[in-house]
Amino acid sequence: MKQIEVVIFMGLQDQFQEILEEQKVDEYFMVPKVIGKLRGTDPKLDTHIWPGYFVNYKFCLDDKKYESFRKKIEKNKDTWIHEGFLLTVKEIEERCGGCS
């Protein structure tokens, strides 16, 4: 099972949300406003000098679902990376609570 964390520029949130729906990811946590800087992008500090912000998602997927999710992300990665996109994946040994 994988734990996935995605930091994505707010302007890409609708596109990312569509992928979550297509992949039937119906359980996630979302932090609606995160400020900061990703390598290769301007800072997103939600100010008049550095407008915009990021949205942070965290969720778990079984290995089979993750491979399908990853293929969808790969199709968008090259364009999203310039606006602000970071995906990290961790292997988890056990999960307790929530949906199985």
C-alpha positions as CSV (number, residue, x, y, z in Angstrom):
1,M,0.0,0.0,0.0
2,K,1.2,3.5,-0.8
3,Q,0.8,6.8,1.0
4,I,0.7,9.6,-1.5
5,E,1.2,13.3,-0.9
6,V,0.6,15.8,-3.7
7,V,1.4,19.5,-3.6
8,I,-0.1,21.2,-6.6
9,F,-0.6,24.9,-7.8
10,M,-4.1,26.0,-7.1
11,G,-4.8,26.7,-10.8
12,L,-4.3,23.0,-11.5
13,Q,-6.6,21.8,-8.7
14,D,-9.6,21.1,-10.9
15,Q,-7.6,19.0,-13.3
16,F,-6.1,17.0,-10.4
17,Q,-9.6,16.6,-8.8
18,E,-10.8,15.1,-12.1
19,I,-8.0,12.5,-11.9
20,L,-9.0,11.6,-8.4
21,E,-12.6,11.1,-9.5
22,E,-11.6,9.0,-12.5
23,Q,-9.4,6.8,-10.4
24,K,-12.2,6.5,-7.8
25,V,-10.1,8.0,-5.0
26,D,-12.9,8.8,-2.6
27,E,-10.9,9.2,0.6
28,Y,-8.3,11.9,1.0
29,F,-7.3,14.8,3.1
30,M,-6.8,18.2,1.5
31,V,-5.2,21.3,2.9
32,P,-6.8,24.1,0.9
33,K,-4.0,26.7,1.1
34,V,-0.3,26.1,1.4
35,I,2.3,28.8,0.6
36,G,5.9,28.1,-0.4
37,K,8.2,27.5,-3.3
38,L,8.9,24.5,-5.4
39,R,12.1,24.1,-7.5
40,G,11.8,25.6,-10.9
41,T,8.8,27.8,-10.1
42,D,8.2,31.3,-8.7
43,P,7.2,31.4,-5.0
44,K,3.5,31.0,-4.3
45,L,3.1,33.2,-1.2
46,D,-0.5,34.5,-1.9
47,T,0.7,38.1,-2.0
48,H,0.6,40.9,-4.6
49,I,4.3,40.3,-5.3
50,W,4.1,36.5,-5.3
51,P,0.5,35.6,-6.1
52,G,-1.0,32.1,-5.9
53,Y,-0.7,29.2,-3.5
54,F,-0.6,25.5,-3.4
55,V,-3.1,22.8,-2.4
56,N,-1.9,19.7,-0.5
57,Y,-3.5,16.3,-0.8
58,K,-2.8,13.1,1.2
59,F,-4.3,9.7,0.6
60,C,-3.6,6.0,0.4
61,L,-3.9,3.6,-2.5
62,D,-3.3,-0.1,-2.8
63,D,-0.5,-1.0,-5.2
64,K,-2.7,-1.9,-8.1
65,K,-4.7,1.4,-7.9
66,Y,-1.4,3.3,-7.5
67,E,-0.1,2.0,-10.9
68,S,-3.2,3.3,-12.6
69,F,-3.1,6.6,-10.8
70,R,0.6,7.0,-11.7
71,K,-0.1,6.5,-15.4
72,K,-2.6,9.3,-15.3
73,I,-0.2,11.6,-13.5
74,E,2.6,10.8,-15.9
75,K,0.5,12.3,-18.8
76,N,0.2,15.7,-17.1
77,K,3.5,15.8,-15.2
78,D,5.5,17.7,-17.8
79,T,3.1,20.6,-18.1
80,W,2.2,20.7,-14.4
81,I,5.8,20.8,-13.2
82,H,6.3,24.3,-14.6
83,E,3.3,25.7,-12.6
84,G,4.0,23.8,-9.4
85,F,3.6,20.1,-8.8
86,L,5.3,17.7,-6.4
87,L,4.2,14.1,-5.7
88,T,5.8,11.9,-3.1
89,V,5.1,8.3,-2.4
90,K,5.8,6.2,0.7
91,E,5.4,2.5,1.3
92,I,3.1,1.9,4.3
93,E,3.1,-1.4,6.2
94,E,-0.2,-1.1,8.0
95,R,-3.3,1.0,8.0
96,C,-5.8,1.2,10.7
97,G,-9.2,3.0,10.3
98,G,-11.0,4.5,7.4
99,C,-12.1,2.5,4.4
100,S,-10.3,-0.7,3.6
